[in-house]
Amino acid sequence: MKIYTKTGDAGSTMLIGGLRVPKYDIRIEAYGTVDELNAYIGLIRDENISDHQKQILRQVQDHLFIIGSNLAAAPGKSKMKLPQVLPEDIDLLEQEIDAMQDILSPLRHFILPGGSKAVSHCHIARCVCRRAERITVHLKEESFVEDIIIIYLNRLSDYLFVLSRKVAHDNQIEETIWLPRG
């Protein structure tokens, strides 16, 4: 299979189901941002984090591929049976958040991103996740998007924030709190 098809050279691309849209279409922005997020998750997995965290992030990457494929499908046009995000996938994120928060000190201030590459990568992924969520919410106003996709992205950004704190904790990195002027 050739990697290049030349069919997108004029600035359009094909969705699952055969519909051609401009490459700036909001649907392309949505699944492209999810793909960007997936790449950042891979970067976090390459850092010095626990095997358990790597295993959870591997599952997250699988879920993001599912989300991307659903966002890449033209509503009502595809006859392909696509995998779906399940409520258990959100439950997993919530269980992981709760388990990490049981170990961490309570959050009393905003935290400035940074402290190590791994912590910073978690924060960058969180920001990209929030952008993916915003774009997907916008897409939902124009076209069909399963509610569970937006819920998953919302919960994932929470998970990534708590993961940043847990990675800092595990590596004995002091969090830098933000104190407003005043």
C-alpha positions as CSV (number, residue, x, y, z in Angstrom):
1,M,0.0,0.0,0.0
2,K,1.4,3.4,-1.0
3,I,1.5,6.0,1.7
4,Y,0.7,8.8,-0.7
5,T,-2.4,8.8,-2.9
6,K,-2.2,12.4,-4.3
7,T,-6.0,12.7,-3.7
8,G,-5.5,15.4,-1.1
9,D,-3.2,17.5,-3.2
10,A,-6.0,20.0,-3.9
11,G,-6.8,20.5,-0.2
12,S,-9.6,18.0,0.4
13,T,-9.7,14.7,2.1
14,M,-12.1,11.8,2.3
15,L,-14.0,10.8,5.4
16,I,-14.9,7.2,6.3
17,G,-18.0,6.7,4.1
18,G,-16.6,8.5,1.0
19,L,-17.6,12.1,1.6
20,R,-14.9,14.6,0.5
21,V,-14.4,17.6,2.7
22,P,-11.9,20.5,2.8
23,K,-8.9,19.8,5.0
24,Y,-9.9,22.7,7.2
25,D,-13.3,21.2,7.9
26,I,-14.1,21.1,11.7
27,R,-14.4,17.3,11.6
28,I,-10.8,17.1,10.3
29,E,-9.7,19.6,13.0
30,A,-11.4,17.4,15.6
31,Y,-9.9,14.1,14.7
32,G,-6.5,15.7,13.8
33,T,-6.4,17.2,17.3
34,V,-7.2,13.8,18.8
35,D,-4.3,12.4,16.8
36,E,-2.0,15.1,18.1
37,L,-3.1,14.3,21.6
38,N,-2.4,10.6,21.0
39,A,1.2,11.5,19.9
40,Y,1.7,13.5,23.2
41,I,0.4,10.5,25.1
42,G,3.1,8.4,23.4
43,L,5.6,11.0,24.5
44,I,4.5,10.6,28.1
45,R,4.7,6.8,27.8
46,D,8.4,7.3,26.7
47,E,9.2,9.1,30.0
48,N,10.3,7.7,33.3
49,I,6.9,6.8,34.7
50,S,5.6,3.7,36.3
51,D,4.7,0.6,34.3
52,H,1.1,0.9,35.6
53,Q,0.9,4.4,34.2
54,K,2.4,3.3,30.9
55,Q,-0.2,0.5,30.7
56,I,-3.1,2.9,31.4
57,L,-1.8,5.4,28.8
58,R,-1.5,2.5,26.3
59,Q,-5.3,1.9,26.8
60,V,-5.9,5.6,26.5
61,Q,-4.1,5.6,23.1
62,D,-6.4,2.8,22.0
63,H,-9.5,4.8,23.1
64,L,-8.2,7.8,21.2
65,F,-7.9,5.8,18.0
66,I,-11.5,4.7,18.5
67,I,-12.5,8.4,19.0
68,G,-10.5,9.4,16.0
69,S,-12.1,6.8,13.8
70,N,-15.6,7.9,14.9
71,L,-14.9,11.5,14.3
72,A,-13.4,10.7,10.8
73,A,-16.7,9.0,9.8
74,A,-19.2,10.9,7.7
75,P,-22.5,10.8,9.7
76,G,-24.9,8.4,8.0
77,K,-22.6,7.6,5.1
78,S,-20.3,4.9,6.4
79,K,-21.4,1.2,6.3
80,M,-18.3,0.3,8.3
81,K,-18.9,-0.9,11.9
82,L,-16.6,1.2,14.0
83,P,-15.5,0.4,17.5
84,Q,-17.0,2.5,20.2
85,V,-15.9,4.2,23.4
86,L,-17.6,2.4,26.3
87,P,-18.8,3.7,29.7
88,E,-16.2,1.3,31.3
89,D,-13.5,3.4,29.5
90,I,-14.6,6.5,31.4
91,D,-14.9,4.4,34.6
92,L,-11.3,3.4,34.2
93,L,-10.2,7.0,34.0
94,E,-12.2,7.9,37.1
95,Q,-10.8,5.0,39.1
96,E,-7.3,6.0,38.2
97,I,-8.0,9.6,39.1
98,D,-9.4,8.6,42.5
99,A,-6.5,6.2,43.2
100,M,-3.9,8.9,42.4
101,Q,-5.8,11.5,44.5
102,D,-5.8,9.2,47.5
103,I,-2.0,9.5,47.5
104,L,-1.6,13.1,46.6
105,S,-2.0,16.1,49.0
106,P,-5.2,18.0,48.5
107,L,-5.1,20.7,45.9
108,R,-5.4,24.1,47.5
109,H,-3.8,26.3,44.7
110,F,-3.4,26.4,41.0
111,I,-0.3,24.5,39.9
112,L,2.1,26.0,37.3
113,P,3.1,23.5,34.6
114,G,6.6,22.2,34.8
115,G,9.1,20.5,37.1
116,S,10.4,17.8,34.8
117,K,9.9,16.8,31.2
118,A,7.4,14.1,32.1
119,V,5.3,16.5,34.2
120,S,5.4,19.1,31.4
121,H,4.4,16.5,28.8
122,C,1.4,15.6,30.9
123,H,0.4,19.3,31.0
124,I,0.9,19.8,27.3
125,A,-1.3,16.7,26.7
126,R,-3.9,18.1,29.0
127,C,-4.0,21.3,27.0
128,V,-4.2,19.5,23.7
129,C,-7.0,17.3,25.2
130,R,-9.0,20.4,26.2
131,R,-8.6,21.8,22.7
132,A,-9.8,18.5,21.2
133,E,-12.8,18.6,23.5
134,R,-13.6,22.2,22.5
135,I,-13.4,21.4,18.8
136,T,-15.5,18.3,19.3
137,V,-18.1,20.2,21.2
138,H,-18.2,22.7,18.3
139,L,-18.5,19.9,15.8
140,K,-21.4,18.5,17.8
141,E,-23.3,21.7,17.2
142,E,-23.0,21.2,13.5
143,S,-23.1,17.4,13.1
144,F,-23.7,14.1,15.0
145,V,-21.1,13.2,17.7
146,E,-21.7,10.6,20.4
147,D,-22.0,12.3,23.8
148,I,-19.6,9.7,25.3
149,I,-16.8,11.0,23.1
150,I,-17.1,14.5,24.7
151,I,-17.4,12.9,28.2
152,Y,-14.3,10.8,27.6
153,L,-12.2,13.8,26.4
154,N,-13.4,15.8,29.4
155,R,-12.5,13.1,31.9
156,L,-9.2,12.4,30.1
157,S,-8.1,16.0,30.6
158,D,-8.8,15.6,34.3
159,Y,-6.8,12.4,34.4
160,L,-3.8,14.0,32.7
161,F,-3.8,16.9,35.2
162,V,-3.9,14.4,38.1
163,L,-1.2,12.3,36.4
164,S,1.0,15.3,36.1
165,R,0.7,15.7,39.9
166,K,1.3,12.0,40.5
167,V,4.4,11.9,38.3
168,A,5.8,14.9,40.2
169,H,5.0,13.1,43.5
170,D,6.6,9.9,42.4
171,N,9.8,11.7,41.3
172,Q,9.8,13.9,44.4
173,I,9.4,17.1,42.4
174,E,7.9,20.0,44.3
175,E,4.9,21.5,42.6
176,T,5.1,25.2,41.9
177,I,1.9,26.8,43.1
178,W,0.6,29.9,41.5
179,L,-0.1,32.8,43.9
180,P,-1.8,35.8,42.4
181,R,-0.4,39.2,42.8
182,G,-2.1,41.2,45.5
